């Protein structure tokens, strides 16, 4: 039996999502916003993974862009009811990458590209 502590541990949740994404059980889709992907699980759980971007000047005065992958759970009205980012759970970066690959069918497209190149 899963305890409440394990179920609410963000790392546990992200690990389970990553596992189901890798095995193709979650059907991530691209959202209108750049670098944003969403999935509906069981008709009642809506998740969104996206990149929060910020620009900072480094000691040399150059602008550096930082990205923080973030995972949100939304309620039926689209309000964020739970959120975690890669500063707390580093695996969210991999979840974002896997969601993007699934939504954009990257593996399929690379396979087609390689087949085409092999026939040239």
Secondary structure per residue as TSV (DSSP state, phi and psi in degrees):
chain	resnum	aa	ss	phi	psi
A	1	X	-	360.0	136.3
A	2	X	-	-84.1	130.3
A	3	X	-	-84.0	161.9
A	4	X	H	-61.6	-34.9
A	5	X	H	-65.0	-45.1
A	6	X	H	-65.8	-43.0
A	7	X	H	-64.7	-32.5
A	8	X	H	-94.7	-2.3
A	9	X	-	-69.5	117.1
A	10	X	H	-57.0	-37.2
A	11	X	H	-63.3	-38.5
A	12	X	H	-65.4	-43.9
A	13	X	H	-62.8	-48.4
A	14	X	H	-63.3	-41.1
A	15	X	H	-60.6	-43.5
A	16	X	H	-65.1	-40.5
A	17	X	H	-65.4	-41.6
A	18	X	H	-63.7	-42.3
A	19	X	H	-61.6	-46.8
A	20	X	H	-69.6	-30.3
A	21	X	H	-70.0	-45.3
A	22	X	H	-61.4	-34.6
A	23	X	T	-87.0	1.3
A	24	X	T	80.3	13.2
A	25	X	-	-81.4	-19.5
A	26	X	S	-105.0	131.3
A	27	X	-	-101.8	81.1
A	28	X	-	-68.4	143.4
A	29	X	E	-127.5	150.1
A	30	X	E	-75.5	138.4
A	31	X	-	-94.2	172.6
A	32	X	S	-66.2	-32.9
A	33	X	S	-72.8	141.8
A	34	X	T	-61.5	141.1
A	35	X	T	59.0	30.4
A	36	X	E	-124.4	133.1
A	37	X	E	-135.0	145.6
A	38	X	E	-137.2	159.6
A	39	X	E	-149.3	144.7
A	40	X	E	-109.6	126.3
A	41	X	E	-113.7	119.4
A	42	X	T	68.2	13.8
A	43	X	T	75.9	0.4
A	44	X	T	-134.2	-10.4
A	45	X	E	-119.9	120.0
A	46	X	E	-114.1	122.5
A	47	X	E	-119.3	148.6
A	48	X	E	-135.7	131.1
A	49	X	E	-120.2	132.5
A	50	X	E	-154.6	171.5
A	51	X	E	-106.0	128.0
A	52	X	E	-95.3	120.8
A	53	X	E	-108.1	140.9
A	54	X	E	-140.7	154.3
A	55	X	E	-117.6	133.0
A	56	X	E	-132.8	147.3
A	57	X	E	-88.5	132.7
A	58	X	-	-85.6	-178.0
A	59	X	T	-61.3	-25.7
A	60	X	T	-86.3	-4.4
A	61	X	S	91.3	-0.4
A	62	X	-	-80.9	148.5
A	63	X	E	-87.0	128.8
A	64	X	E	-115.5	135.2
A	65	X	E	-97.0	128.3
A	66	X	E	-115.4	141.0
A	67	X	E	-120.3	140.0
A	68	X	E	-125.2	101.5
A	69	X	E	-60.4	135.8
A	70	X	E	-133.4	141.6
A	71	X	E	-117.0	126.6
A	72	X	E	-118.7	145.0
A	73	X	E	-108.2	133.2
A	74	X	E	-116.3	151.3
A	75	X	-	-87.1	-174.5
A	76	X	T	-63.0	-22.1
A	77	X	T	-94.9	2.2
A	78	X	S	86.0	11.0
A	79	X	-	-86.6	140.9
A	80	X	E	-71.6	123.0
A	81	X	E	-113.6	-9.7
A	82	X	E	-159.0	138.8
A	83	X	E	-148.7	144.3
A	84	X	E	-150.2	146.1
A	85	X	E	-127.7	176.3
A	86	X	T	-70.0	-11.5
A	87	X	T	-72.4	-24.9
A	88	X	T	-96.2	-41.7
A	89	X	-	-130.1	101.9
A	90	X	T	-62.4	-24.8
A	91	X	T	-66.5	-10.8
A	92	X	H	-64.4	-30.7
A	93	X	H	-60.3	-43.9
A	94	X	H	-69.4	-37.6
A	95	X	H	-60.5	-43.4
A	96	X	H	-61.3	-44.9
A	97	X	H	-62.5	-44.0
A	98	X	H	-66.4	-40.6
A	99	X	H	-62.3	-42.1
A	100	X	H	-62.8	-45.5
A	101	X	H	-58.9	-42.2
A	102	X	H	-69.3	-46.6
A	103	X	H	-66.2	-40.0
A	104	X	T	-92.2	2.3
A	105	X	T	51.3	45.9
A	106	X	H	-60.9	-45.3
A	107	X	H	-59.9	-43.6
A	108	X	H	-61.4	-45.9
A	109	X	H	-65.5	-38.9
A	110	X	H	-66.5	-39.6
A	111	X	H	-60.9	-45.6
A	112	X	H	-63.0	-42.6
A	113	X	H	-59.4	-47.7
A	114	X	H	-63.8	-39.4
A	115	X	H	-62.2	-43.0
A	116	X	H	-63.7	-43.6
A	117	X	H	-64.8	-36.3
A	118	X	H	-66.8	-29.6
A	119	X	H	-83.5	-7.7
A	120	X	-	-79.7	360.0
